[in-house]
Amino acid sequence: MSEAPACGCGRSPTGKCVGWHKLTEEEFAAKKKAYEARQAAKADVPA
């Protein structure tokens, strides 16, 4: 399995290309907000 290439546009939250470069500003803001919410939820779950 190959790794995703590094993000060149600076929008990826992981540093790897996730295709967010093609989103409009509104779509990007929504994706970013959803990603941050998922990350916060993961942080709240005890290991």
Gaussian input, Z-matrix of N, CA and C with variables (Angstrom, degrees):
# hf/3-21g

backbone

0 1
 N
 C     1     B1
 C     2     B2     1     A1
 N     3     B3     2     A2     1     D1
 C     4     B4     3     A3     2     D2
 C     5     B5     4     A4     3     D3
 N     6     B6     5     A5     4     D4
 C     7     B7     6     A6     5     D5
 C     8     B8     7     A7     6     D6
 N     9     B9     8     A8     7     D7
 C    10    B10     9     A9     8     D8
 C    11    B11    10    A10     9     D9
 N    12    B12    11    A11    10    D10
 C    13    B13    12    A12    11    D11
 C    14    B14    13    A13    12    D12
 N    15    B15    14    A14    13    D13
 C    16    B16    15    A15    14    D14
 C    17    B17    16    A16    15    D15
 N    18    B18    17    A17    16    D16
 C    19    B19    18    A18    17    D17
 C    20    B20    19    A19    18    D18
 N    21    B21    20    A20    19    D19
 C    22    B22    21    A21    20    D20
 C    23    B23    22    A22    21    D21
 N    24    B24    23    A23    22    D22
 C    25    B25    24    A24    23    D23
 C    26    B26    25    A25    24    D24
 N    27    B27    26    A26    25    D25
 C    28    B28    27    A27    26    D26
 C    29    B29    28    A28    27    D27
 N    30    B30    29    A29    28    D28
 C    31    B31    30    A30    29    D29
 C    32    B32    31    A31    30    D30
 N    33    B33    32    A32    31    D31
 C    34    B34    33    A33    32    D32
 C    35    B35    34    A34    33    D33
 N    36    B36    35    A35    34    D34
 C    37    B37    36    A36    35    D35
 C    38    B38    37    A37    36    D36
 N    39    B39    38    A38    37    D37
 C    40    B40    39    A39    38    D38
 C    41    B41    40    A40    39    D39
 N    42    B42    41    A41    40    D40
 C    43    B43    42    A42    41    D41
 C    44    B44    43    A43    42    D42
 N    45    B45    44    A44    43    D43
 C    46    B46    45    A45    44    D44
 C    47    B47    46    A46    45    D45
 N    48    B48    47    A47    46    D46
 C    49    B49    48    A48    47    D47
 C    50    B50    49    A49    48    D48
 N    51    B51    50    A50    49    D49
 C    52    B52    51    A51    50    D50
 C    53    B53    52    A52    51    D51
 N    54    B54    53    A53    52    D52
 C    55    B55    54    A54    53    D53
 C    56    B56    55    A55    54    D54
 N    57    B57    56    A56    55    D55
 C    58    B58    57    A57    56    D56
 C    59    B59    58    A58    57    D57
 N    60    B60    59    A59    58    D58
 C    61    B61    60    A60    59    D59
 C    62    B62    61    A61    60    D60
 N    63    B63    62    A62    61    D61
 C    64    B64    63    A63    62    D62
 C    65    B65    64    A64    63    D63
 N    66    B66    65    A65    64    D64
 C    67    B67    66    A66    65    D65
 C    68    B68    67    A67    66    D66
 N    69    B69    68    A68    67    D67
 C    70    B70    69    A69    68    D68
 C    71    B71    70    A70    69    D69
 N    72    B72    71    A71    70    D70
 C    73    B73    72    A72    71    D71
 C    74    B74    73    A73    72    D72
 N    75    B75    74    A74    73    D73
 C    76    B76    75    A75    74    D74
 C    77    B77    76    A76    75    D75
 N    78    B78    77    A77    76    D76
 C    79    B79    78    A78    77    D77
 C    80    B80    79    A79    78    D78
 N    81    B81    80    A80    79    D79
 C    82    B82    81    A81    80    D80
 C    83    B83    82    A82    81    D81
 N    84    B84    83    A83    82    D82
 C    85    B85    84    A84    83    D83
 C    86    B86    85    A85    84    D84
 N    87    B87    86    A86    85    D85
 C    88    B88    87    A87    86    D86
 C    89    B89    88    A88    87    D87
 N    90    B90    89    A89    88    D88
 C    91    B91    90    A90    89    D89
 C    92    B92    91    A91    90    D90
 N    93    B93    92    A92    91    D91
 C    94    B94    93    A93    92    D92
 C    95    B95    94    A94    93    D93
 N    96    B96    95    A95    94    D94
 C    97    B97    96    A96    95    D95
 C    98    B98    97    A97    96    D96
 N    99    B99    98    A98    97    D97
 C   100   B100    99    A99    98    D98
 C   101   B101   100   A100    99    D99
 N   102   B102   101   A101   100   D100
 C   103   B103   102   A102   101   D101
 C   104   B104   103   A103   102   D102
 N   105   B105   104   A104   103   D103
 C   106   B106   105   A105   104   D104
 C   107   B107   106   A106   105   D105
 N   108   B108   107   A107   106   D106
 C   109   B109   108   A108   107   D107
 C   110   B110   109   A109   108   D108
 N   111   B111   110   A110   109   D109
 C   112   B112   111   A111   110   D110
 C   113   B113   112   A112   111   D111
 N   114   B114   113   A113   112   D112
 C   115   B115   114   A114   113   D113
 C   116   B116   115   A115   114   D114
 N   117   B117   116   A116   115   D115
 C   118   B118   117   A117   116   D116
 C   119   B119   118   A118   117   D117
 N   120   B120   119   A119   118   D118
 C   121   B121   120   A120   119   D119
 C   122   B122   121   A121   120   D120
 N   123   B123   122   A122   121   D121
 C   124   B124   123   A123   122   D122
 C   125   B125   124   A124   123   D123
 N   126   B126   125   A125   124   D124
 C   127   B127   126   A126   125   D125
 C   128   B128   127   A127   126   D126
 N   129   B129   128   A128   127   D127
 C   130   B130   129   A129   128   D128
 C   131   B131   130   A130   129   D129
 N   132   B132   131   A131   130   D130
 C   133   B133   132   A132   131   D131
 C   134   B134   133   A133   132   D132
 N   135   B135   134   A134   133   D133
 C   136   B136   135   A135   134   D134
 C   137   B137   136   A136   135   D135
 N   138   B138   137   A137   136   D136
 C   139   B139   138   A138   137   D137
 C   140   B140   139   A139   138   D138

   B1=1.4552
   B2=1.5249
   B3=1.3315
   B4=1.4555
   B5=1.5227
   B6=1.3191
   B7=1.4602
   B8=1.5155
   B9=1.3268
   B10=1.4640
   B11=1.5232
   B12=1.3258
   B13=1.4699
   B14=1.5266
   B15=1.3112
   B16=1.4608
   B17=1.5283
   B18=1.3065
   B19=1.4648
   B20=1.5219
   B21=1.3064
   B22=1.4538
   B23=1.5154
   B24=1.3324
   B25=1.4636
   B26=1.5288
   B27=1.3286
   B28=1.4590
   B29=1.5170
   B30=1.3188
   B31=1.4585
   B32=1.5259
   B33=1.3161
   B34=1.4570
   B35=1.5229
   B36=1.3251
   B37=1.4594
   B38=1.5290
   B39=1.3285
   B40=1.4608
   B41=1.5216
   B42=1.3354
   B43=1.4500
   B44=1.5221
   B45=1.3281
   B46=1.4616
   B47=1.5211
   B48=1.3237
   B49=1.4600
   B50=1.5281
   B51=1.3228
   B52=1.4622
   B53=1.5266
   B54=1.3418
   B55=1.4540
   B56=1.5141
   B57=1.3048
   B58=1.4505
   B59=1.5193
   B60=1.3292
   B61=1.4577
   B62=1.5236
   B63=1.3176
   B64=1.4611
   B65=1.5325
   B66=1.3173
   B67=1.4614
   B68=1.5293
   B69=1.3274
   B70=1.4627
   B71=1.5292
   B72=1.3100
   B73=1.4727
   B74=1.5272
   B75=1.3406
   B76=1.4638
   B77=1.5333
   B78=1.3301
   B79=1.4671
   B80=1.5239
   B81=1.3245
   B82=1.4605
   B83=1.5262
   B84=1.3289
   B85=1.4686
   B86=1.5292
   B87=1.3338
   B88=1.4630
   B89=1.5229
   B90=1.3292
   B91=1.4731
   B92=1.5192
   B93=1.3330
   B94=1.4607
   B95=1.5276
   B96=1.3224
   B97=1.4723
   B98=1.5313
   B99=1.3396
   B100=1.4612
   B101=1.5259
   B102=1.3325
   B103=1.4700
   B104=1.5296
   B105=1.3278
   B106=1.4650
   B107=1.5246
   B108=1.3199
   B109=1.4649
   B110=1.5279
   B111=1.3521
   B112=1.4698
   B113=1.5282
   B114=1.3210
   B115=1.4629
   B116=1.5269
   B117=1.3129
   B118=1.4709
   B119=1.5211
   B120=1.3290
   B121=1.4717
   B122=1.5244
   B123=1.3192
   B124=1.4676
   B125=1.5297
   B126=1.3325
   B127=1.4531
   B128=1.5272
   B129=1.3223
   B130=1.4606
   B131=1.5159
   B132=1.3391
   B133=1.4658
   B134=1.5338
   B135=1.3328
   B136=1.4674
   B137=1.5394
   B138=1.2926
   B139=1.4752
   B140=1.4980
   A1=108.02
   A2=117.26
   A3=120.26
   A4=110.95
   A5=114.63
   A6=120.99
   A7=110.54
   A8=116.47
   A9=120.40
   A10=107.86
   A11=117.39
   A12=120.08
   A13=110.72
   A14=115.47
   A15=120.36
   A16=109.82
   A17=116.38
   A18=121.67
   A19=109.86
   A20=115.77
   A21=120.73
   A22=113.80
   A23=116.91
   A24=119.53
   A25=112.67
   A26=116.63
   A27=119.97
   A28=114.99
   A29=118.59
   A30=121.01
   A31=113.11
   A32=117.99
   A33=120.53
   A34=111.56
   A35=117.95
   A36=120.12
   A37=112.40
   A38=116.95
   A39=120.97
   A40=113.37
   A41=117.17
   A42=120.86
   A43=113.09
   A44=116.45
   A45=122.73
   A46=108.27
   A47=117.13
   A48=120.79
   A49=110.89
   A50=115.86
   A51=121.80
   A52=110.84
   A53=116.50
   A54=121.25
   A55=115.39
   A56=118.88
   A57=120.96
   A58=112.86
   A59=118.92
   A60=122.18
   A61=112.02
   A62=117.53
   A63=120.71
   A64=113.06
   A65=118.34
   A66=121.53
   A67=111.33
   A68=115.79
   A69=120.31
   A70=107.77
   A71=116.69
   A72=120.17
   A73=111.26
   A74=116.47
   A75=120.75
   A76=110.74
   A77=116.43
   A78=120.35
   A79=110.74
   A80=116.45
   A81=120.99
   A82=110.77
   A83=116.81
   A84=120.67
   A85=110.79
   A86=117.17
   A87=120.75
   A88=111.27
   A89=117.30
   A90=121.42
   A91=110.55
   A92=116.13
   A93=120.48
   A94=111.09
   A95=116.21
   A96=121.01
   A97=110.42
   A98=116.79
   A99=120.84
   A100=110.92
   A101=116.91
   A102=121.06
   A103=110.16
   A104=116.54
   A105=120.79
   A106=111.19
   A107=117.93
   A108=121.62
   A109=110.28
   A110=116.68
   A111=120.16
   A112=111.08
   A113=116.62
   A114=120.69
   A115=109.94
   A116=117.59
   A117=121.73
   A118=109.94
   A119=117.03
   A120=120.60
   A121=110.31
   A122=117.07
   A123=121.30
   A124=110.43
   A125=116.79
   A126=121.32
   A127=111.22
   A128=117.29
   A129=121.74
   A130=113.27
   A131=117.36
   A132=121.18
   A133=108.93
   A134=117.67
   A135=119.45
   A136=111.34
   A137=114.54
   A138=119.99
   A139=113.25
   D1=134.23
   D2=-178.43
   D3=-95.00
   D4=151.87
   D5=178.70
   D6=-81.33
   D7=153.26
   D8=174.45
   D9=-69.19
   D10=146.04
   D11=178.14
   D12=-67.70
   D13=160.45
   D14=177.36
   D15=-61.94
   D16=149.24
   D17=-179.30
   D18=-78.61
   D19=125.29
   D20=178.89
   D21=-96.52
   D22=-18.20
   D23=-175.66
   D24=-90.96
   D25=-16.48
   D26=178.73
   D27=85.59
   D28=4.90
   D29=-178.00
   D30=-91.24
   D31=-19.92
   D32=-175.27
   D33=-69.70
   D34=131.26
   D35=178.80
   D36=-74.79
   D37=-15.37
   D38=-176.97
   D39=-103.32
   D40=-11.85
   D41=-176.26
   D42=88.96
   D43=-10.32
   D44=175.72
   D45=-106.77
   D46=147.37
   D47=-177.66
   D48=-62.30
   D49=125.16
   D50=176.65
   D51=-122.52
   D52=12.12
   D53=175.75
   D54=84.56
   D55=8.94
   D56=-177.27
   D57=-74.85
   D58=-10.60
   D59=-179.00
   D60=-63.35
   D61=-24.43
   D62=-176.69
   D63=-92.13
   D64=-0.29
   D65=-178.24
   D66=-81.14
   D67=150.73
   D68=171.78
   D69=-71.55
   D70=168.47
   D71=178.85
   D72=-58.74
   D73=-39.56
   D74=-179.54
   D75=-67.33
   D76=-44.23
   D77=178.54
   D78=-64.27
   D79=-41.58
   D80=178.91
   D81=-61.08
   D82=-45.64
   D83=-179.95
   D84=-60.25
   D85=-41.52
   D86=179.73
   D87=-66.66
   D88=-43.46
   D89=178.89
   D90=-63.22
   D91=-43.54
   D92=-179.35
   D93=-63.04
   D94=-42.91
   D95=179.54
   D96=-62.90
   D97=-43.63
   D98=179.18
   D99=-64.80
   D100=-41.58
   D101=178.77
   D102=-61.57
   D103=-46.64
   D104=-179.07
   D105=-63.87
   D106=-35.77
   D107=177.74
   D108=-66.03
   D109=-42.28
   D110=177.62
   D111=-63.21
   D112=-41.11
   D113=-179.88
   D114=-64.90
   D115=-41.30
   D116=179.32
   D117=-65.44
   D118=-39.20
   D119=178.96
   D120=-65.46
   D121=-39.28
   D122=178.15
   D123=-64.13
   D124=-37.90
   D125=-179.10
   D126=-68.12
   D127=-26.67
   D128=-178.87
   D129=-82.27
   D130=-13.54
   D131=-177.69
   D132=-85.44
   D133=121.77
   D134=178.31
   D135=-65.95
   D136=141.33
   D137=-178.76
   D138=-78.51

